[in-house]
């Protein structure tokens, strides 16, 4: 992809990948529960299992539509693919703001920062 190409990005997770993930989760050998009643030994096993149960529910892993509701793009900078959200301010003279993230985080968590009002595609304007 040339450096000046900035095509829209659409998330599409193949069903076979989700089925493989479910299979691997089903085969997980869980550790013994922590020996304390707080988070000093890491995330409590019950919380992790509850999160996994929630995320692997019938609709939990099929969230592409919600994620694709954001204006996402992908471009190459110095040979590295960069994924980003493009969010315009409702204020005409707003100062542009770049909020970055690293792996394995995503820009979606940054979209929730209280100081930044994120607009979805249908609310966006050029």
VEXVEX-746383 format. One record per residue: residue number from 1; x, y, z of N, C-alpha, C in turn. Coordinates in steps of 0.001 Angstrom, whole numbers, padded with zeros to 6 digits. Each point is the difference from the previous one (the first is absolute). Last residue first. Layout:
NUM/X/Y/Z/X/Y/Z/X/Y/Z
...
end
This chain:
126/-018034/016064/006787/001296/000352/-000600/000270/001478/000051
125/-002849/-003372/003508/-000159/000905/-001140/001384/000353/-000529
124/-002826/-003869/003481/001179/000668/-000499/-000360/000938/-001154
123/-002915/-003138/002394/000032/001345/000564/001131/000828/-000578
122/-000675/-004613/-001138/-001235/000687/-000390/-000052/001440/000543
121/003744/-002877/001116/-000079/000329/-001424/-001228/000838/-000343
120/001487/000492/004996/-000074/-001176/-000837/-000214/000442/-001440
119/002541/002743/004082/-001203/-000123/-000816/000074/-001273/-000824
118/002224/002057/004867/000186/-000789/-001201/-001324/-000120/-000723
117/002466/003426/003646/-001304/-000520/-000383/000157/-000704/-001339
116/003501/001134/004188/-000165/-000100/-001441/-001372/-000567/-000293
115/001707/000558/004435/000232/001296/-000623/-000236/-000011/-001497
114/-000352/-004022/002820/-001056/000974/000239/000175/001323/-000714
113/001644/-004882/-001692/000562/001052/000839/-001020/001127/000110
112/-000346/-004091/-002684/-000849/000222/001160/000529/001087/000932
111/002220/-001727/-003944/-001180/000739/-000440/-000910/000341/001172
110/003874/-002794/000410/000319/001431/000040/-001201/000849/-000401
109/-000246/-004695/-000264/000028/000393/001409/000295/001487/000124
108/000096/-001922/-004270/-001366/000101/000501/-000024/000403/001465
107/003987/-000965/-002613/-000442/001393/000036/-001398/000154/000558
106/003089/-004142/001541/-000611/000492/-001231/-000409/001445/000178
105/003878/-003927/002134/-001139/000886/000215/-000627/000385/-001338
104/004034/-002813/001154/-001184/-000529/-000666/-001243/000846/000213
103/003783/002337/-001466/-000482/-001381/000004/000097/-000568/001405
102/-000649/005315/-000664/000968/-001029/-000337/-000636/-001370/000055
101/-001681/005479/-000983/-000040/-001171/000873/001065/-000977/-000456
100/-001686/005707/-000468/000532/-001255/-000510/-000133/-001121/001026
99/-002099/005051/-001627/000123/-000851/001177/000434/-001365/-000506
98/-000367/005426/-001794/000361/-001375/-000344/000204/-000759/001304
97/-002623/004770/-001838/000565/-000751/001107/000296/-001423/-000478
96/-001269/005502/-001859/000100/-001450/-000227/000730/-000681/001157
95/-002960/004483/000516/001398/-000391/-000150/000067/-001515/-000230
94/-004301/003198/-001349/000583/-000857/001038/001445/-000343/-000333
93/-003664/002876/-002168/001412/000339/000169/000692/-000826/001083
92/-004705/-000782/-001142/000652/000343/-001258/001508/000227/000150
91/-003071/-003292/003042/000419/001399/000030/000865/000308/-001212
90/-001602/-004345/001128/-001173/000769/-000413/000322/001491/-000040
89/003714/-003930/-000919/-000655/000763/001060/-001250/000672/-000554
88/002187/-004687/-001886/-000020/001452/-000166/-000737/000646/001164
87/002847/-004783/-000902/-001173/000594/000641/000087/001510/-000138
86/002273/-004987/-001578/-000012/001406/-000391/-001302/000597/000514
85/003455/-004445/001229/-001364/000534/-000072/000116/001463/-000412
84/003636/-004202/-001107/-000393/001153/000802/-001471/000326/-000191
83/004704/-003511/-001114/-001468/000060/000065/-000367/001198/000860
82/004563/-001651/-002969/-000527/000761/001129/-001520/000064/-000133
81/004668/-002875/-002021/-001432/000274/-000094/-000480/000669/001278
80/005043/000288/-002108/-000775/-000594/001091/-001472/000369/-000165
79/003712/001636/-002777/-000143/-001440/-000175/-000806/-000711/001070
78/000639/004817/-000092/001322/-000640/000067/-000106/-001527/-000043
77/-004495/001493/000280/000983/001040/000305/001328/-000705/000219
76/-005311/-001060/-002117/001359/-000452/000297/000884/001214/000230
75/-005574/-000896/000895/000995/000488/-000945/001360/-000555/000393
74/-005772/-000124/001083/001277/-000682/000137/000933/000561/-001064
73/-005047/001200/002901/000838/-000004/-001195/001274/-000760/000290
72/-005476/001239/002001/001322/-000603/000155/000732/000001/-001337
71/-004564/001904/002790/000745/000321/-001226/001441/-000467/000187
70/-004229/-002389/002548/000980/001078/000126/000680/000223/-001346
69/-003057/-003540/000690/-000768/001237/000071/000917/001219/000094
68/001361/-004654/000181/000042/000614/-001325/-000858/001256/-000095
67/000056/-002591/003993/001336/000556/-000211/000096/000698/-001350
66/-004020/-002211/000998/000192/001101/000935/001354/000662/-000219
65/-000917/-003845/-002517/-000883/001101/-000406/000182/001210/000906
64/002333/-004106/000984/000558/000771/-001104/-000863/001204/-000360
63/-000259/-003675/003525/-000215/001430/000240/000537/000869/-001136
62/-000655/-005104/001793/-000374/000540/-001304/-000319/001479/000160
61/001096/-002981/003650/001160/000062/-000887/-000333/000562/-001374
60/-003396/-000495/003529/001165/000669/000557/001170/000168/-000945
59/-004492/-002283/-000407/000212/001288/-000670/001289/000676/000440
58/-001149/-004375/001721/-000336/-000045/-001428/000236/001329/-000716
57/003009/-000776/004212/-001438/-000226/-000178/-000319/000144/-001492
56/004321/000768/002095/-000228/-001131/-000895/-001475/-000370/-000122
55/001612/003587/002823/000551/000250/-001340/-000251/-001143/-000967
54/-001341/-000359/004617/-000712/001114/-000641/000448/000168/-001448
53/002268/-003164/002639/-001377/-000445/-000256/-000787/001090/-000725
52/004311/001112/001442/000059/-000946/-001120/-001403/-000477/-000354
51/000380/002664/003801/000275/000788/-001201/000029/-000895/-001234
50/-000402/-002080/004167/-001237/000720/-000312/000175/000841/-001275
49/003794/-002210/001700/-000948/-000959/-000572/-001316/000673/-000376
48/003207/002603/002221/000495/-000358/-001333/-000974/-000951/-000679
47/-000869/001131/004462/-000225/001160/-000875/000430/-000318/-001428
46/000868/-003213/003337/-001444/000088/-000251/-000331/001161/-000937
45/004499/-000549/001491/-000399/-001009/-000962/-001491/000089/-000336
44/002788/004337/001566/-000614/-001183/000608/-000526/-000958/-001073
43/004198/003302/-000816/-001455/-000038/-000167/-000555/-001265/000644
42/004555/001326/002117/-000495/000112/-001366/-001514/-000039/-000031
41/002374/-000103/004040/000581/-001127/-000742/-000463/000004/-001459
40/-001535/003295/003064/001448/000039/000159/000700/-001160/-000705
39/-004881/001498/000549/000653/-000127/-001303/001533/-000035/000114
38/-003634/-001881/003813/000185/001269/-000693/000733/-000253/-001323
37/-000896/-003181/003700/-001301/000531/-000413/000117/001342/-000713
36/003503/-004544/000250/-000371/001240/000699/-001333/000493/-000544
35/002451/-003771/-001760/-000125/-000297/001435/-000341/001226/000826
34/-001163/-001704/-005399/000943/000758/000827/-000276/-000281/001487
33/-001344/-003761/-003570/-000410/001351/000380/001065/000634/000886
32/001492/-003666/-003587/-000736/000042/001265/-000349/001454/000294
31/000575/-000891/-005120/000806/-000165/001215/-000896/-000093/001227
30/-001435/-001668/-005058/000007/001160/000887/000871/-000262/001223
29/-000250/-001784/-005142/000241/-000579/001323/000168/001179/000959
28/-002605/-000323/-005009/000895/000662/000946/000096/-000776/001308
27/-002725/-000756/-004151/001049/-000936/000409/000975/000605/001014
26/-003633/002504/-001967/-000624/-001183/000612/001036/-000982/000527
25/001476/003736/-002468/-000486/000427/001325/-000621/-001193/000733
24/001359/-000701/-004431/001158/000146/000886/-000418/000444/001394
23/-003358/-000317/-003294/000553/-001329/000261/001167/000091/000981
22/-001883/004025/-001562/-000905/-000687/000941/000548/-001374/000373
21/002324/002343/-003331/000160/000650/001303/-000875/-000684/001052
20/-000519/-001372/-004441/001287/-000460/000531/000245/000591/001382
19/-003747/001522/-002302/-000212/-001390/000407/001284/-000589/000590
18/000227/004269/-001860/-000754/000033/001256/-000256/-001414/000513
17/002063/000458/-004185/000904/000474/001052/-000697/000033/001350
16/-002547/-001074/-003825/000907/-001109/000335/000980/000414/001099
15/-002914/003232/-001898/-000687/-000871/000944/000899/-001159/000433
14/002157/004695/-001599/-000606/-001213/-000566/-000619/-000873/001088
13/000541/005370/000096/000606/-001177/000626/-000675/-001242/-000574
12/000650/005442/-001216/-000736/-001196/-000409/000729/-001213/000560
11/-000060/005887/-000114/000335/-001207/000738/-000877/-001147/-000483
10/001658/004505/-002674/-001180/-000687/000506/000455/-001289/000670
9/002050/005088/-001950/000266/-001312/000564/-001300/-000561/000540
8/001579/003896/-004027/-000779/-000358/001192/000347/-001423/000433
7/003820/002629/-002625/-001316/-000610/-000234/-000744/-000235/001309
6/004194/002843/-001934/-000641/-000138/001310/-001413/-000556/-000224
5/005121/001043/-002624/-001296/-000677/-000058/-000559/-000163/001407
4/004401/001801/-001169/-001054/000996/-000116/-001397/-000630/-000079
3/004147/-002590/000333/-000148/000836/001188/-001129/001004/-000096
2/-000250/-004728/-002705/000820/001216/-000017/-000281/000865/001221
1/-000410/-005402/-000226/-000853/001169/000000/000903/001238/000000
end
